[in-house]
């Protein structure tokens, strides 16, 4: 998977962005 070759910090940032984007899209 793409996440497998990502550094942990970068993966965490990606997941936070994804989570925030999902949360924002639910609100609007």
C-alpha positions, 0 to 999 in steps of 0.5 A: 500500500501507499502508506507502507512506504510513507514515513510515520510523521508524514502518514500522521499528517496525511490522516489528520488532513483527511480527517479534517476534510471529512469533518468539514465536508460533513458540516457544510 
